[in-house]
């Protein structure tokens, strides 16, 4: 598996090479900024496993697939909207030249 993703710049003047781990870290840190997501691993004090933030590139677009667990007392739509807002803002701030898509799977527990 390649360690870097190469995305063609929108001005068609070259490519942008970014480590896949950078994309995953941006996704993970974005989720950590949101209240209402339930921790899965009490020992590590984290709610993320290796499968909770998945990242791929398809047709020059970064695609994030995020799985989270929320309490039944939390509004699912609000959490999903907040995840998209925070991740979008972080991506635009850090990687403004990268087109992206965000897919969220929310489990209510």
N, C-alpha and C positions, 0 to 999 in steps of 0.2 A: 504494500500500500504506500502510495506516495506521501511524503511528509508535507508537501507544499501544494497549494492550490494556485493555479495561474488563471487569472481572470483578465480578459481583454478590456482595456480601458474604453470608456464610452467615446472618447475622441479618436479611437482607432489608431493611436500612436503608441503601441507597445502593450505590454501585459504587466499586471500587478501580481507578484508572487507573495503569498501569505501562508504562514504555517497553519496547518489544520488545527493544531492545538490552540492557536490564538482564537480562532472562531469558536471553538468549544469553550474556552475560558470566558469569552465575552458572553456567551449564552448562560453559563453557570453563574457568573457574577451578576448578570441581569436578574436572574431568578432570586438570588440571595437578597436583592434589594426590596423584595415584595413581601409584605406581611400577609399572613393567612395561609401560607403553604406549610404543610405538615412535614416534620422531620421524620425520615425513615430510619436513620441510623443514629440512635441516641449516643452510642459510644463515640462516634466521630463528630457528633453535633452537626450533621449535615443531612439535607434532604435529597441529595443527589447520589445516584449510582451511575455507573458507566453508561447505562442505557437511557438515562433521563434526558440527556441533551444529545441529540444526534445531528450531525451536520453532513451535508453532501453538496456537491455542485452539479447542476444540470443545466445545460444550454446557457452557460455563462451567468448563472444565477445561484447565489448561495441559498440553500434551503435548510432551515432549522426545523427539527421535529422535537418538540419538548413535551415530556410527560411529567405531570405534577399530581400530588395528592393534596386535597383540601378537606377541611372539616365541612360537615353538612350545614353548619351555621354560616358558612361563607358563600357569597353569591358567585356562582361559577362564571357567569358572563363578565362580571366585574374583574375577577382574577385574570381571566383570559385577555381581556382588554388591557389590563395593567401590564401583563407580561409583554404583550405586543408593543405597547407604548414604550416601556423601559428598554426592551431589546432594540427596538427601532432607533430610539434616541442614542443608545450606546453605539450601535453600528454606524449611524450617521456621523457621530462625533469622532469615532476612531477610524472608520473606513468609508468615508463619504463616497468613494468611487465604486463601491461594490453593490450591484443590484442584489436584492435578497427577498426571501419569502419566509413566513413563519407559520408553522402548523403546530397547534397545541392539542394535547390529549389530557383532559382533566378527569381524575378519579375522585369521587366524593366518598370519604370514609368516615 
